[in-house]
Amino acid sequence: MRDQALTLPALYLRHIAEQIRSHGGDVGQWLERSGLREAQLNDPTWTLPLPVFRQLVRDALLLSKEPALGLLVGERLGAATHGILGYAAMNSGTIREALGLVERFAPLRLSLVSVGHEETPGALRIVFAETYPLGDIRRPLLEAVVLSIKNILDSISMGVCRVGEVAFPFEPPGYADLALDLFGAPVRYAQSWAGFTLPLQALDVPLKLADPEAFRDAAMICQRELDKLTASESMATRVRRLLLEKQRGFPSLQVTARLFSVTPRTLHRRLLEEGTSFRGLLEEVRHTLAVEHLKSGRFSVDEIAYTLGYSDLANFRRAFKRWESVAPSAYRARHAATRGAG
């Protein structure tokens, strides 16, 4: 997958910088490793590519010597950190309205993670999914985002809507007790999803901080910002993101075209004009996800093949050998050996 340029508000990085400082780390040194300067943290128009952001998070973990960095940064991220989206959420009439807002406009602030929901008996499951494979920054990023959104909902509900349980798709860390303390609810690890549950009966209770006019105005601003963001993106970028978000059931060309309100022929033509194709993008996404899944070690080769839509394991093996010149099992072994040596 090509490096994705993402708009990351400088305020998020400032919170990481403050956490580094609180652990005695040198913020200037942290930024210098990525060729950056501290003055850039004050530039609201600053954007940086995903590989640079990955390196900043890795270096922040090293400099702070704090494995729970993601949780501690998430605890710092209040509604004001999320700009107009946070302001709109604070003026929501109900938790359901606030959740709809966050799901719809998450790309404005949380470009690496999407937010969705699933209804279960007695509870609503708020699900956070990677829009790009996060690799080795997955744990701190998910911890920060999930805790931040949970805290915002706590704040606007004033205790009316309490989280039932929290889930993360990785093994329990050594600081699991801290997570329990910060979330104020049971935290389950090694789950198939990331997020938390909310009681269904509390979703439509009127909120005391609600301001319908302020909410409407803020939501309109969010929509204008999202429209500008979408208009500036190429069709290939939008399709790629959709495929990554739907990585456990890729939509067909016809379904994808319908989702973007164009005909399959128009979608095909626009992708060709951008030098790619739907098949090429699907191949690119499958390649990216296959590599990330093999590196993580969470799934067997058979499970990865199934997840990526290959009904025949042999077809997946052939495709992977075409991508990486080695079989999936050999790639995993090589990566494990390299990691062990490091």
FIZA-367474 format. One line per field, with one value per residue (C-alpha): chain; y, x, z; residue number from 0. Coordinates in Angstrom, 3 decimals. Example, Ala and Ser with C-alpha at 12.3 -4.5 7.8 and 13.67 -1.06 7.14 Angstrom:
FIZA-367474
c = c(A / A) $
north = c(-4.500 / -1.060) $
east = c(12.300 / 13.670) $
up = c(7.800 / 7.140) $
k = c(0 / 1) $
***
This chain:
FIZA-367474
c = c(A / A / A / A / A / A / A / A / A / A / A / A / A / A / A / A / A / A / A / A / A / A / A / A / A / A / A / A / A / A / A / A / A / A / A / A / A / A / A / A / A / A / A / A / A / A / A / A / A / A / A / A / A / A / A / A / A / A / A / A / A / A / A / A / A / A / A / A / A / A / A / A / A / A / A / A / A / A / A / A / A / A / A / A / A / A / A / A / A / A / A / A / A / A / A / A / A / A / A / A / A / A / A / A / A / A / A / A / A / A / A / A / A / A / A / A / A / A / A / A / A / A / A / A / A / A / A / A / A / A / A / A / A / A / A / A / A / A / A / A / A / A / A / A / A / A / A / A / A / A / A / A / A / A / A / A / A / A / A / A / A / A / A / A / A / A / A / A / A / A / A / A / A / A / A / A / A / A / A / A / A / A / A / A / A / A / A / A / A / A / A / A / A / A / A / A / A / A / A / A / A / A / A / A / A / A / A / A / A / A / A / A / A / A / A / A / A / A / A / A / A / A / A / A / A / A / A / A / A / A / A / A / A / A / A / A / A / A / A / A / A / A / A / A / A / A / A / A / A / A / A / A / A / A / A / A / A / A / A / A / A / A / A / A / A / A / A / A / A / A / A / A / A / A / A / A / A / A / A / A / A / A / A / A / A / A / A / A / A / A / A / A / A / A / A / A / A / A / A / A / A / A / A / A / A / A / A / A / A / A / A / A / A / A / A / A / A / A / A / A / A / A / A / A / A / A / A / A / A / A / A / A / A / A / A / A / A / A / A / A / A / A) $
north = c(0.000 / 3.457 / 5.719 / 7.587 / 11.307 / 11.940 / 15.139 / 14.789 / 17.809 / 18.986 / 19.022 / 15.202 / 15.169 / 17.875 / 15.536 / 12.791 / 15.332 / 16.287 / 12.645 / 12.190 / 15.234 / 13.895 / 10.815 / 12.894 / 12.413 / 14.991 / 16.143 / 17.825 / 14.567 / 12.681 / 14.921 / 15.180 / 11.421 / 11.960 / 15.133 / 17.396 / 20.484 / 21.324 / 24.506 / 22.330 / 21.143 / 24.584 / 24.530 / 23.576 / 22.913 / 20.422 / 17.060 / 14.058 / 10.689 / 7.479 / 6.109 / 9.255 / 8.980 / 5.306 / 6.248 / 9.028 / 6.605 / 3.978 / 6.550 / 7.948 / 4.486 / 4.163 / 7.622 / 7.569 / 3.973 / 3.790 / 0.734 / 2.212 / 5.367 / 4.904 / 4.824 / 7.817 / 9.890 / 8.790 / 10.024 / 13.457 / 13.692 / 15.474 / 16.732 / 20.002 / 18.036 / 16.869 / 20.403 / 21.064 / 17.354 / 17.337 / 20.540 / 19.045 / 15.887 / 17.958 / 19.555 / 16.315 / 15.636 / 11.946 / 9.443 / 7.891 / 11.264 / 11.741 / 8.284 / 8.932 / 12.111 / 10.382 / 7.541 / 9.905 / 12.446 / 10.320 / 10.755 / 14.437 / 13.608 / 9.842 / 9.102 / 5.818 / 4.369 / 4.076 / 3.916 / 1.736 / -0.115 / -3.503 / -4.175 / -7.142 / -8.312 / -5.451 / -3.537 / -1.535 / -2.490 / 0.497 / -0.925 / 0.742 / -0.680 / 0.111 / 1.984 / 1.290 / -1.644 / -0.170 / -2.888 / -2.315 / 0.900 / -0.848 / -1.317 / 2.261 / 3.860 / 1.766 / 2.255 / 6.038 / 6.358 / 4.000 / 5.624 / 9.133 / 8.460 / 6.618 / 9.613 / 12.033 / 9.936 / 9.778 / 13.549 / 14.362 / 11.719 / 12.771 / 9.199 / 8.317 / 5.979 / 3.876 / 1.523 / -2.130 / -3.669 / -2.869 / -5.170 / -5.218 / -7.646 / -8.212 / -10.103 / -8.656 / -6.178 / -5.906 / -2.766 / -4.372 / -3.070 / 0.502 / -0.097 / -1.370 / 1.737 / 4.180 / 2.567 / 1.892 / -1.293 / -4.860 / -4.942 / -8.108 / -8.926 / -11.287 / -10.421 / -10.290 / -6.562 / -3.301 / -0.968 / -0.966 / -1.689 / 0.716 / -0.141 / 0.161 / 1.700 / 4.707 / 5.655 / 7.864 / 9.508 / 13.327 / 14.846 / 17.831 / 19.574 / 19.398 / 22.533 / 21.752 / 24.975 / 24.653 / 20.979 / 21.774 / 24.524 / 22.378 / 19.387 / 21.595 / 22.717 / 19.086 / 18.208 / 21.035 / 19.925 / 16.315 / 17.380 / 19.318 / 16.373 / 13.952 / 16.282 / 16.601 / 12.830 / 10.721 / 7.995 / 5.435 / 6.686 / 6.469 / 2.956 / 1.795 / 3.073 / 1.375 / -1.952 / -1.664 / -0.853 / -3.870 / -6.195 / -9.148 / -9.087 / -7.035 / -5.440 / -6.129 / -3.482 / -3.128 / -2.696 / -0.281 / 1.845 / 1.927 / 3.046 / 5.982 / 6.766 / 6.119 / 3.418 / 0.556 / 1.862 / 5.362 / 3.973 / 1.825 / 4.817 / 7.136 / 4.582 / 4.066 / 7.840 / 7.695 / 4.916 / 2.020 / -0.342 / -1.939 / -5.273 / -3.624 / -1.857 / -5.072 / -6.868 / -4.071 / -4.181 / -7.978 / -7.813 / -5.190 / -7.051 / -10.424 / -9.042 / -7.376 / -10.508 / -12.709 / -10.303 / -10.153 / -13.930 / -13.767 / -15.911 / -19.107 / -19.016 / -20.739 / -18.100 / -15.257 / -16.731 / -17.025 / -13.499 / -12.072 / -13.801 / -16.724 / -19.834 / -21.904 / -21.802 / -22.648 / -19.477 / -17.379 / -19.051 / -18.396 / -14.768 / -14.222 / -15.802 / -13.430 / -10.468 / -11.390 / -14.127 / -16.518 / -18.662 / -17.199 / -19.650 / -18.816 / -15.086 / -15.502 / -17.570 / -15.039 / -12.159 / -14.016 / -14.759 / -11.109 / -9.901 / -12.426 / -11.348 / -7.710) $
east = c(0.000 / 1.257 / 2.161 / -0.945 / -0.689 / -2.953 / -4.060 / -3.101 / -3.971 / -0.817 / -2.649 / -2.619 / 1.149 / 1.436 / -0.282 / 2.199 / 4.989 / 3.621 / 3.504 / 7.124 / 8.106 / 6.294 / 8.522 / 11.696 / 12.092 / 13.540 / 10.791 / 13.299 / 15.224 / 11.974 / 11.042 / 14.581 / 14.696 / 11.992 / 13.550 / 10.990 / 11.145 / 9.175 / 7.813 / 5.833 / 3.651 / 2.028 / 1.177 / -2.529 / -2.055 / 0.767 / 0.335 / 2.620 / 2.765 / 1.843 / 5.425 / 6.555 / 3.647 / 4.480 / 8.078 / 6.995 / 4.845 / 7.607 / 10.151 / 7.705 / 7.421 / 11.205 / 11.919 / 9.170 / 9.916 / 6.181 / 4.434 / 1.017 / 1.730 / -1.386 / -3.687 / -2.024 / -2.276 / -5.899 / -6.653 / -5.375 / -7.572 / -10.775 / -13.577 / -11.734 / -8.860 / -11.176 / -12.059 / -15.457 / -16.312 / -15.772 / -17.801 / -20.706 / -20.595 / -20.734 / -23.985 / -25.674 / -29.213 / -28.627 / -25.796 / -27.233 / -27.012 / -23.425 / -22.441 / -23.986 / -21.960 / -18.694 / -19.297 / -20.120 / -17.365 / -14.579 / -12.447 / -12.040 / -10.018 / -9.417 / -8.098 / -6.443 / -9.501 / -13.163 / -16.032 / -19.115 / -21.648 / -23.302 / -26.417 / -26.276 / -28.885 / -29.213 / -26.157 / -24.705 / -21.177 / -19.079 / -16.447 / -13.168 / -11.504 / -8.221 / -8.679 / -5.000 / -3.017 / -1.389 / 1.192 / 3.334 / 1.547 / -1.833 / -1.953 / -1.108 / -3.249 / -6.348 / -5.919 / -5.680 / -8.646 / -10.982 / -10.267 / -10.622 / -14.066 / -15.197 / -14.220 / -16.106 / -19.274 / -18.843 / -18.537 / -21.622 / -23.811 / -22.820 / -23.047 / -26.302 / -24.629 / -21.829 / -19.605 / -20.406 / -17.132 / -14.117 / -12.506 / -9.116 / -7.801 / -4.401 / -3.008 / -3.234 / -0.407 / 1.530 / -0.430 / -3.885 / -4.730 / -4.155 / -6.520 / -9.173 / -8.742 / -8.912 / -11.893 / -13.798 / -15.176 / -14.009 / -11.396 / -11.326 / -8.235 / -7.581 / -11.021 / -12.058 / -12.832 / -11.803 / -14.193 / -16.738 / -20.396 / -23.119 / -26.549 / -29.325 / -31.769 / -29.479 / -28.870 / -31.947 / -32.062 / -32.028 / -28.671 / -28.495 / -25.767 / -27.773 / -27.961 / -29.862 / -28.875 / -25.183 / -25.280 / -26.903 / -24.400 / -21.409 / -22.705 / -23.079 / -19.457 / -18.371 / -20.283 / -18.647 / -15.219 / -15.958 / -17.210 / -13.977 / -11.899 / -13.779 / -13.629 / -9.855 / -9.314 / -8.807 / -11.320 / -8.535 / -7.917 / -11.623 / -11.945 / -8.780 / -10.061 / -13.422 / -11.734 / -9.581 / -12.615 / -14.492 / -11.510 / -13.590 / -15.867 / -14.679 / -17.499 / -17.686 / -17.111 / -20.881 / -21.490 / -18.571 / -19.922 / -23.337 / -21.764 / -20.149 / -23.342 / -21.798 / -22.242 / -19.725 / -18.637 / -18.013 / -16.054 / -13.961 / -13.267 / -12.303 / -9.919 / -8.330 / -7.848 / -5.969 / -3.731 / -5.269 / -8.248 / -10.615 / -8.864 / -5.485 / -6.648 / -8.143 / -4.871 / -2.935 / -5.146 / -4.974 / -1.182 / -0.967 / -3.312 / -1.665 / 1.737 / 0.353 / -1.545 / 1.523 / 3.698 / 1.207 / 1.076 / -2.566 / -3.988 / -2.988 / -2.242 / -5.596 / -7.432 / -5.658 / -6.583 / -10.234 / -10.281 / -8.944 / -11.616 / -9.630 / -11.820 / -8.786 / -5.679 / -3.500 / -4.640 / -3.629 / -0.220 / 0.356 / -0.688 / 1.544 / 4.529 / 3.945 / 3.943 / 6.859 / 8.700 / 8.319 / 5.493 / 3.379 / 4.771 / 8.357 / 7.625 / 6.223 / 9.217 / 11.648 / 9.888 / 9.792 / 13.524 / 14.321 / 12.206 / 13.823 / 17.299 / 16.367) $
up = c(0.000 / -0.808 / 2.096 / 3.132 / 3.907 / 6.855 / 8.499 / 12.132 / 14.308 / 16.049 / 19.378 / 19.449 / 19.135 / 21.764 / 24.231 / 23.377 / 23.877 / 27.297 / 28.330 / 27.228 / 29.297 / 32.350 / 32.143 / 31.856 / 28.103 / 25.714 / 23.316 / 21.017 / 20.712 / 20.081 / 17.159 / 15.813 / 15.214 / 12.575 / 11.188 / 12.888 / 15.120 / 18.247 / 16.649 / 14.241 / 17.121 / 17.100 / 13.401 / 13.011 / 9.277 / 9.797 / 8.069 / 8.145 / 6.376 / 8.146 / 8.335 / 10.195 / 12.628 / 13.228 / 14.015 / 16.383 / 18.373 / 18.481 / 19.654 / 22.222 / 23.770 / 23.873 / 25.280 / 27.891 / 28.922 / 29.599 / 28.083 / 28.981 / 26.970 / 24.821 / 27.844 / 29.481 / 26.301 / 25.863 / 29.378 / 28.336 / 25.232 / 26.245 / 24.010 / 23.280 / 21.737 / 18.945 / 17.852 / 16.305 / 16.449 / 20.205 / 20.574 / 18.637 / 20.771 / 23.973 / 22.755 / 21.653 / 22.807 / 23.579 / 23.650 / 20.478 / 18.739 / 19.932 / 18.702 / 15.291 / 15.079 / 16.003 / 13.538 / 10.688 / 11.190 / 12.685 / 9.505 / 10.404 / 13.528 / 13.729 / 10.260 / 11.277 / 13.027 / 12.056 / 14.546 / 14.151 / 16.269 / 16.653 / 18.705 / 21.083 / 23.642 / 26.137 / 24.951 / 22.076 / 21.088 / 19.939 / 17.592 / 16.612 / 13.495 / 11.758 / 8.504 / 7.764 / 9.194 / 12.302 / 12.883 / 15.967 / 16.991 / 17.096 / 20.861 / 21.990 / 19.289 / 19.993 / 23.733 / 23.321 / 20.959 / 22.824 / 26.195 / 24.751 / 23.244 / 26.375 / 28.508 / 26.240 / 26.526 / 30.296 / 30.389 / 28.331 / 29.996 / 33.536 / 34.755 / 32.974 / 30.472 / 31.924 / 29.950 / 30.560 / 29.420 / 27.253 / 24.680 / 22.965 / 20.308 / 21.917 / 24.877 / 28.421 / 29.087 / 32.313 / 33.130 / 32.909 / 36.409 / 35.182 / 32.260 / 34.670 / 36.807 / 33.865 / 32.145 / 35.363 / 33.803 / 33.109 / 30.328 / 28.203 / 26.166 / 23.226 / 21.842 / 18.177 / 18.367 / 20.029 / 21.818 / 24.602 / 25.329 / 26.453 / 27.936 / 25.353 / 27.829 / 28.391 / 24.757 / 24.355 / 27.780 / 27.268 / 28.212 / 30.564 / 28.522 / 25.285 / 23.145 / 19.920 / 18.146 / 18.998 / 17.992 / 14.643 / 13.833 / 14.824 / 12.850 / 9.756 / 10.108 / 10.467 / 7.288 / 5.342 / 6.532 / 5.592 / 2.155 / 1.568 / 2.719 / 0.469 / -2.530 / -2.231 / -2.136 / -5.217 / -5.984 / -5.526 / -1.973 / -1.140 / -2.574 / -0.819 / 2.521 / 1.990 / 1.238 / 4.352 / 6.485 / 5.043 / 5.309 / 6.499 / 3.481 / 0.529 / -1.503 / -5.229 / -7.889 / -8.278 / -4.535 / -4.212 / -7.052 / -5.379 / -2.089 / -3.916 / -5.871 / -9.296 / -11.900 / -12.078 / -15.497 / -14.086 / -11.126 / -13.470 / -15.734 / -12.870 / -11.413 / -14.833 / -15.114 / -11.815 / -13.084 / -11.205 / -11.178 / -8.698 / -9.099 / -8.582 / -5.414 / -4.050 / -4.726 / -3.032 / 0.071 / 0.268 / 0.033 / 2.775 / 5.120 / 4.465 / 5.453 / 8.583 / 9.658 / 9.173 / 11.157 / 14.009 / 14.404 / 15.524 / 12.710 / 10.958 / 7.236 / 6.597 / 8.640 / 6.830 / 3.457 / 4.511 / 5.972 / 2.708 / 0.640 / -0.786 / -0.950 / -1.948 / 0.256 / -2.744 / -4.521 / -1.506 / -1.345 / -5.039 / -4.698 / -1.674 / -3.397 / -6.311 / -3.892 / -1.645 / -3.570 / -0.602 / 0.785 / 3.631 / 6.194 / 5.183 / 5.405 / 8.913 / 10.026 / 8.593 / 10.298 / 13.629 / 13.370 / 12.580 / 15.507 / 17.838 / 16.784 / 17.445) $
k = c(0 / 1 / 2 / 3 / 4 / 5 / 6 / 7 / 8 / 9 / 10 / 11 / 12 / 13 / 14 / 15 / 16 / 17 / 18 / 19 / 20 / 21 / 22 / 23 / 24 / 25 / 26 / 27 / 28 / 29 / 30 / 31 / 32 / 33 / 34 / 35 / 36 / 37 / 38 / 39 / 40 / 41 / 42 / 43 / 44 / 45 / 46 / 47 / 48 / 49 / 50 / 51 / 52 / 53 / 54 / 55 / 56 / 57 / 58 / 59 / 60 / 61 / 62 / 63 / 64 / 65 / 66 / 67 / 68 / 69 / 70 / 71 / 72 / 73 / 74 / 75 / 76 / 77 / 78 / 79 / 80 / 81 / 82 / 83 / 84 / 85 / 86 / 87 / 88 / 89 / 90 / 91 / 92 / 93 / 94 / 95 / 96 / 97 / 98 / 99 / 100 / 101 / 102 / 103 / 104 / 105 / 106 / 107 / 108 / 109 / 110 / 111 / 112 / 113 / 114 / 115 / 116 / 117 / 118 / 119 / 120 / 121 / 122 / 123 / 124 / 125 / 126 / 127 / 128 / 129 / 130 / 131 / 132 / 133 / 134 / 135 / 136 / 137 / 138 / 139 / 140 / 141 / 142 / 143 / 144 / 145 / 146 / 147 / 148 / 149 / 150 / 151 / 152 / 153 / 154 / 155 / 156 / 157 / 158 / 159 / 160 / 161 / 162 / 163 / 164 / 165 / 166 / 167 / 168 / 169 / 170 / 171 / 172 / 173 / 174 / 175 / 176 / 177 / 178 / 179 / 180 / 181 / 182 / 183 / 184 / 185 / 186 / 187 / 188 / 189 / 190 / 191 / 192 / 193 / 194 / 195 / 196 / 197 / 198 / 199 / 200 / 201 / 202 / 203 / 204 / 205 / 206 / 207 / 208 / 209 / 210 / 211 / 212 / 213 / 214 / 215 / 216 / 217 / 218 / 219 / 220 / 221 / 222 / 223 / 224 / 225 / 226 / 227 / 228 / 229 / 230 / 231 / 232 / 233 / 234 / 235 / 236 / 237 / 238 / 239 / 240 / 241 / 242 / 243 / 244 / 245 / 246 / 247 / 248 / 249 / 250 / 251 / 252 / 253 / 254 / 255 / 256 / 257 / 258 / 259 / 260 / 261 / 262 / 263 / 264 / 265 / 266 / 267 / 268 / 269 / 270 / 271 / 272 / 273 / 274 / 275 / 276 / 277 / 278 / 279 / 280 / 281 / 282 / 283 / 284 / 285 / 286 / 287 / 288 / 289 / 290 / 291 / 292 / 293 / 294 / 295 / 296 / 297 / 298 / 299 / 300 / 301 / 302 / 303 / 304 / 305 / 306 / 307 / 308 / 309 / 310 / 311 / 312 / 313 / 314 / 315 / 316 / 317 / 318 / 319 / 320 / 321 / 322 / 323 / 324 / 325 / 326 / 327 / 328 / 329 / 330 / 331 / 332 / 333 / 334 / 335 / 336 / 337 / 338 / 339 / 340 / 341) $
***
